[in-house]
Amino acid sequence: MAFAVLLAAGSSSRFGSDKLQFAMADGRPLWRTPFDVLNRHPMISGVGVVCPKGRGRDFQIAEADFVVEGGATRKDSSLAGVSATPPSADIVLVHDAARPFLEASIIETIVFSASKHGAAIPVVSVTDSIARGDEWMEEVLNRDGLFRAQTPQGARREWLLDALARAEAAADEASALKAAGYPVKLERGSEQNVKITLPGDLRRPEAGIAVTGFGYDIHQFSEDPTRPLMLGGVRFLEGPGLRGHSDADVLLHAVTDALLGSCGQGDIGQLFPDTDPAWHGADSLVFLREAGRLVAQSGGSVANIDVTVLAEEPKLGKRREEIRALLSKELRVARSNINVKATTMEGLGAIGRKEGIAAMAVVTVVRPHSQFEV
């Protein structure tokens, strides 16, 4: 089991303001972007946050497994975070909250490598000439074998606890591990995985853009009295079920189509045609999960989901919170970024005559510029 710690206890002194609360293109604070990437990764069982002293309320979200205060140094903050992880965690990843453009592939690489070798970090090659000096250049260093270290840095939990506890000072987890005698495997990082230090760093292409997908679905009520009514993955006991090849969950179908639209993957009918007996009576969660996988495969990060159900009956009532919770869990999206609402047709049209139910969904996905072809 791998657990992640997000270090958000820095002072942002060089940025000039609190960079971690800076609003990104999708409205999320900067620190929340890497948190969500870690939280929805299938290889990460939980994520905790290390915050500045007295600032716990600014980072207190339902999705965080814990929020603890950091210390005076990077080493102290890292130790506080790793100590708060569950003892059952085999591998712990420590990531800088100021690195918002984290790719899922790097997480996978570091988890696998740390599990095999005990500790691993992502690095990128040094391509510029490296000079040493003060006001005047004294020498140009040989850059062969030099790398820039990134995060997340991962290791066995017991290794990190021992190394960080013994270190008097450490620039990062890798330096503490090395000083304590533990081997650290170098893995390929990404130029996209930059650390935001100055305001200009946010104007890099890696900041990405938001794309929008729209979905719509409608189904008639079934005449079969035994057919269940499914909406948003939740079974409603009131009213008849909906007619369809699968379970006819219009809400999940609308969200699925919106997800597919955000990454250019066609529609639900193309991926799961109603002519294929394999999908007869299928649970629509299968469709939702595949659409979510395709979004992640395209480099996208789901930032927001807004759904509207058009129906005279049933009333969603308190069940909408169950739907929000299910969407949050399945797509690894903060529940606060999911909205489910309903409206009637005031007796107008087929839905107004209670002949069926429709749903509309809008999904916002953030994707790096590098994922777009020119």
N, C-alpha and C positions, 0 to 999 in steps of 0.2 A: 504494500500500500504506500502510495506517495502522497505527501501533504505539502502544501505550499504556504510560504510566509511572504507577505507583501510589506516591504519596508517603506513606510511613509512618515518617518520621524525626522526628516531633514528640515533645515531652516529656510531653504530657498533664498539664501542671502544674495547669490549672484544673479538670480532671476529678477529681483527687485520687488516681488510680491509673492503671495502664496501660490506657487505654480501648480501645486497638486489639486487646488480647487479651481483651476482655470477651466472654463467651459470649452469642451471640444466641439467639433462640428455637429455632433448628434445631441448636444446638450448635456452629456455626462461630464462630471468633473474629471480631470486628467487621470487621477489615481484610479478611478473606477474602471477605466478602459482596460488596463492590464489585469485588474481584479476579475472582471467578467471573463476574459480570455482564459485565465487559470481556472476559474470556477466551473466553466462549462466543459473543460477538457476531460474526456473519459478516463484518463489515467491519473487524474487528481481527485482524491477523495474528499478534500476539504481545503479551505483557504482561511488563514487568519491575517489580521492587520496589526502592524506596529505603528502607533501614531505618536505625535509629539505630546509632551506632558501637558495635561489639562485640556487636551483637544479630542478626547475620546468620542464626544457627542458628534463631532463632524464626520466621523468614520463609522458610526454605529449603524449598520444595516443588517437586515434579517439574514442575508445570505452569508455573512461572515461567521465563521465558526468561533472566532474570538477577536477581541480588540484589546490590545495591551499597550501600555505606554513604553516608549523607548527610553534610551539612556543618553548620556552625554556624548558618546561616540558611536560610530557605525558598529563597532564590535559589541558594545553594550546593547544596542538595539537588536542586533541580530541574535544575540544570546537570549534576550527576553522573548523574542518571537519563537525561536526553536524550542525553548523550554516550555512554551505554552502549547506546543503540538502534542497530540496524543502519544503516549508511549508505544502504542501499537504501530505507529508509522515507521515503516522500514526506511524510506527515503524522504528527506525533507529538501524542498527547493526554496531558495531565498531569492526574491526578485525585487529590483528597485521599482518603486511606484512611479518614478520619473522616466521609466522606459515604457511608454504606452503602446508602442507599435510591435508588441510581442507576437510572434507567429506560433501557431499550434505545433508546427513541425519541430521547433526548437525545444519545446517542452517535452515532446516525445523522445527526441534525441538524448536529452540530458537525463530523463528518467531511466531510459534503457541503459545508458552508459554508466550512470551512478550505480544502478543495480548490479551491473557486471563488474565494474572496477572499484566500486566503493565511493568514488567522488569524481565529478566531472563538471566542466564549465564550458560555455560557448566562447569562442574567440574569433577575431577577424584579423587578417594580415595587416601589417603596417606597410602602407604603400608610399608614404611621404618620406623624404630624407629626414633623419633625426639628428638634430644638432644639440650640443651641450655647451653651456656657457651662461654668462650673466648679461652684461651690456654688450659684450663682444663674444663672438663665437670662438670657442676653444677647440672643439673638434666635432667631426661628423661621425656618428656611431654607425657601425655595421648593423643594418636592419634585418639581416638574415636571422631567422629564429625568434624575431620579436613579434608579439601579437598584442592586440587590444582585448582585454578581458571584458566580457559582458555578463549579464545575468539573464535567466536564473542560474544560480550556482547550486548544484545538488550534491548531496552526500548522505551516507548512512547517518541516521539521527544520532547514534552514540558517538560517531566520529566528530560531528559538528559540536555537540555539547562539550566533549572533552577539549577539542581544539580551541573553541571560543572561550572556555573557562580558563584555560592556561595562558592565552595570549594577553600580553600587556597592552598591545595595540595591534590593529590589523586593518588594512585598507579594505579588505573584503574577506569573504569566507574562505576563498582559495588560499590566500596568503596565511591565514590562521591555520588551515589544514596542513599546508606545506611546512610551516614552522614547527608544527607538532609531529612531523614525521610521516604524515599520511600522503600517499600518492594521489595526484590529481590528473585525471585524463582530460586532454584538450580535444574539444569537438568543434566542428565548423559552426560559426555563428552566422549573423546576417547583418549586412549594412543597414537594413531597415530598422534593426533593433537599437536605435540610438537613444541616448540619455538626454532628456531635456534639461539644459543648464541655463541657457540664455533665451530671451523671448524670440530671437530669430530662429531658434531651432524648431519652433512650431510652424514655420513656413516651409519646412522641408516637404518634398513630395510624399514622404511616408505618412504624412498626416492623414491622407486618404480623403475620400469624399463619401457622402451619403447617397445611397440609391434607394429607390422606392419600388415596392411591388404591390400590385392590387389583385385581390381575389374576390370572386363572387360565385355563389352556388345557390340552387333552389331545388327543393324536392317536394313532391306531393305527399300527402298523408296516405299511409297504407290502409287497405281494407282488412289486413290480417290482424286480428285482435291479439295475437301472441307476439307480434313484432315489437321489440323495445324501441323507445324513443331515446336516441343518443344526441347530445348537444355538447360540444367541447370535450368529448371523452367522458362525460358524466351522464348517467342513466336517469331519466326523468320518469316517474311513475304516472304523472298526469298526462292524459291524452294518448292518442294512437301513435305508433311509430311512423317513420317515413319510408316511402317506397324507394328502392334503389338496389343496385347490384351488390354494393358493399353494405355496411351498416347505415349508410346514408346520413352520416353526421355532417350536416351542412356547414356548421361552424368550423370544424377541422378541415373540411374540404376547401373552404374559403381561405383559411390561413395557409394551407398547403400551396394553393395556387399563388398566393401572394409571395410566399417564399421562393417558389420556382420562378416567378416573374422577376424577382430581385436579382437573380443570377443567370437569367436567360436560358432556363432549362425547360421551356415549353409549359405544358399544363398537366394537370392530374390525369386527364383522359389519355394523354400520350404515354405516360409512364405506367399507368394502371388502367388499361382499357376495360370497359365493361363487357367486352367480348371474350375476355380471358377468364375461364372458370376458376383460375387460381385466386381471383379476388372476390369470388362470390361470398357474400356475408362477411368480408374481411373487416377487421377492426381498423378504423381510420387512423389510429395512432401509428400504424405501419407506414401510411402515406406521409404523415407529418414528420416522422423520424427520418425518412429517406430524403425529404425536402430539406430538412435541417442539415443533414449530412452533405448534401450538394452545395448548400450555402457555405458551409465551413470549408469544403473542398475548393471552392472558388476563392477562398481567402477572405470571405465575408464574416462579419460579426453582427448578429441581430441586436439592434439597439432598442427597438420599440415595436409594439404590436397593438393595433387598435381594431377592435371588432364590433360590428353592429349586427344584431339579430333582428330580422323583421318577422314578427309573428303576433297573431292575436292571442295565441296560447301555445305553450304554457308560459307562465311568468317566470323569469329567471330568478328573481328574488335573491336569497342568500346563496343560491347555487352558483352564482357568478364567481364567488370567491373560490369555489372548488375548481372552476374552469381556469381561473387565473393561476392558481397553484399548479395545476397540471401543465399548463403551457410553460410556466416558469421552470418547472422541473425538466420537462422534455427538451426544451430549447435552450436551457441554461441562460435565461433572461431574467433580470431582476423583476420581481412581481410588481414593483412600483412603476415599471416601464411597460406594463401590460394593462390595457383597458378593455373591458367587456361591457357593452351596453345593449339595450334593446329598445325597440319602438314598435308600435302597432301601425297598421295602415288605415286606421279610422274607418274600418268597414269597406274600404275601397279595393277593387280588384280581387284577383284570386286569393291572395293572402288575407285580404280583408274578409273574404267569405269563408275563411278557415279551411281552405283547400290544401294548404301546405305552409312551409317555412322557408325563408331565404336568409342568407347571411352575406355580409360584405366584410372584407378585411384589408387593412393597409399595414404593410410591414416596412420598416426602415432598417436598412443594412448598411454598415460602414465597411468599405473596402479600400485597401491601399491603392494609390495611383498606379503602382507597378502592375496591378492586376488588370488594368484596362489597356486594350490594344488601340493604337492610333491609326 
